[in-house]
């Protein structure tokens, strides 16, 4: 008989900064699995919200997930 396991949440953290990644993992894991990807993304000019949404959409397209 197999023991059921709880669904585990996974986030893709897009950064090339090892210190940022370590901080996020220290906060979220083990409750949330943190997968990291290093991507060079174009950064548009605009408001904080516009820049954030654009980078999220670009990263999601490259990683194959949703924003």
N, C-alpha and C positions, 0 to 999 in steps of 0.2 A: 504494500500500500504506500502510495506517495503522499508526502505531507505537502499540503498546498502552501504556496509562498505568496506573500503580499506583493502586489504590483509595485514596481520600483519606478520612481520618476527619474528621468534622465534629462539633463540640460546640456546643450552644446555651448561651451564658453569659447568665444572667438577672441584670442589674444596671442600675441607673441611675447608677452611679458610674464616670465616665470613667477615673479613675485605676486602679481595679481592672481594668477592661477592658483598659487599656493594658498592665498588668503581666502579665495572663494571655496576651495576644497575644504579648508579648515572649518568654514562656517556651515557648508551644506552637507558634506559627507559625514556619516554614511546614509543619512535619510534620503538624500538626493544624489544620484550618481552624476558626476561632472565629467563630461567628455570634452577634451580641448582640441581645438583646431587652430592652426596658425594660417591666417589668410591675409593677403595684402588687398585691402579694399579701398576703392576710391572714396574720398570724403568730400561730399558736396558742401557748398557754403549755404548757410541758412540758419534757422532757429535751432535750438537744442533738439526740439521735437522732430523737425524735418531731417536733421542729420542722423539722429538715432533711428528713425523709421527707415530711412534710405539704407543705412548700413545693415540694419537687421534684415531687410528684404534681400539685399545683395548676398549676405552671408547665407541666408536660408536657401536661396537659389543654388548657391555653390555646394552646400552641404546636403541639399535634398530634403529639407524639412520646411515647416511653416514658421512664420514669425510670431 
